[in-house]
Amino acid sequence: MSYSDDLASPLWQKKRLEIMQRDNWRCQMCGTNKNSLTVHHLYYESGKKPHEYDNEVLITLCKDCHESVHKEIAKISSIIAWSVVKKRK
């Protein structure tokens, strides 16, 4: 089963709605309820299905903030990787 399949599963859809309801159907970064809402995992664990995470690890974000968070995570990961490579030289 692919990650896309996992996100389409009824178990994830139920969890997703629980998180959005908990967060009052608003992005927890910018506060909007006008943009498409998503649920973001604060971290991932290998082999764990999206719906298997505790609610505290999930947060409602609008599409724009979600994309922004992932871009920042990618930048931070690149900086860490560069630092590790640089120390090896």
ChimeraX attribute file (.defattr): number of C-alpha atoms within 10 A of each C-alpha:
attribute: neighborCount
match mode: 1-to-1
recipient: residues
	/A:1	5
	/A:2	7
	/A:3	10
	/A:4	8
	/A:5	9
	/A:6	15
	/A:7	15
	/A:8	11
	/A:9	13
	/A:10	11
	/A:11	14
	/A:12	17
	/A:13	14
	/A:14	11
	/A:15	19
	/A:16	23
	/A:17	15
	/A:18	14
	/A:19	20
	/A:20	20
	/A:21	12
	/A:22	13
	/A:23	15
	/A:24	13
	/A:25	20
	/A:26	22
	/A:27	25
	/A:28	16
	/A:29	13
	/A:30	11
	/A:31	15
	/A:32	15
	/A:33	14
	/A:34	10
	/A:35	14
	/A:36	12
	/A:37	20
	/A:38	21
	/A:39	19
	/A:40	20
	/A:41	15
	/A:42	11
	/A:43	8
	/A:44	11
	/A:45	8
	/A:46	5
	/A:47	6
	/A:48	9
	/A:49	14
	/A:50	21
	/A:51	18
	/A:52	10
	/A:53	16
	/A:54	10
	/A:55	14
	/A:56	9
	/A:57	13
	/A:58	19
	/A:59	21
	/A:60	26
	/A:61	27
	/A:62	24
	/A:63	16
	/A:64	14
	/A:65	20
	/A:66	18
	/A:67	12
	/A:68	12
	/A:69	16
	/A:70	12
	/A:71	12
	/A:72	11
	/A:73	12
	/A:74	12
	/A:75	12
	/A:76	12
	/A:77	12
	/A:78	12
	/A:79	12
	/A:80	12
	/A:81	11
	/A:82	11
	/A:83	11
	/A:84	11
	/A:85	10
	/A:86	9
	/A:87	7
	/A:88	6
	/A:89	5
